Amino acid sequence: MSCDAWIAPDWPASTRVRALTTTRGLPGNSQPPYDAFNLGLRSGEDETIVRANRSLLERSFALPAPPRWLHQVHGNRSLRLTEELVAGEPEADAAFTTRSGVVLAVLTADCMPILICADDGSEVAAIHAGWRGLASGVIESCVQRLRTPPERLRLWLGPAIGQQSYEVGDEVRAAFIERDGAAMAAFVPTRPGHWLCDLYTLARQRLATLGVEYIHGGGFDTFTDMRFYSHRRDGARSGRFASLIWINA
């Protein structure tokens, strides 16, 4: 399989850690407008097709176990996951584990996937961070529950909508600057009452406040990069791509 169809995070992770982000370019079963590798059950595509893509994902990357999918709700709940399978998809926007072989997964289509690992590979986490999750503290909720100190964490900011493509209203800007005035640096005015929002800057600010020093990735724009699904570009009939992380046995 060509590595052009998926992304390996560019970070100095332990050799114990495996991570990847899928793209719509993987050879899957989805038909237009979801072509070709949609992994989102709540995207509007037939569930049978999405589940076939999920099975193909497991086989194509020889995953040690089925991914632990979440029912993401743009909140700040984080879950500790073990090798024990839970029926269905628990409602949360972040997950973490110290168990090898547990594959964490988040789905996105403009929101930011954040992958985390301890410097020694003993712990990993995955976060789904759109503006609502960032504003409500999803990063803090997850990082503060990890047993690894923030200064020993390595983070990768995955494909999200870029600032030049992401215009928001006053209410989004207010949700951040009311908590931290430094967040003003992440917003550029456009027309009255509207701003270009930099999710990457907002995430880096939150992480720096927590004491996280090693932050990698960023620089993507899912709206302009056709490798990725984009809800803002494609509307309600947009698929979802996945970011996965696990500890090798």
Helices and strands as residue ranges (DSSP letters): G 3-5, E 6-7, E 17-22, H 47-60, E 78-80, E 94-97, E 104-108, E 112-118, E 124-129, H 131-136, H 138-143, G 150-152, E 153-157, G 163-165, E 167-169, H 170-177, G 181-186, E 187-189, E 194-197, H 199-210, E 214-217, H 231-234, G 235-237, E 241-247
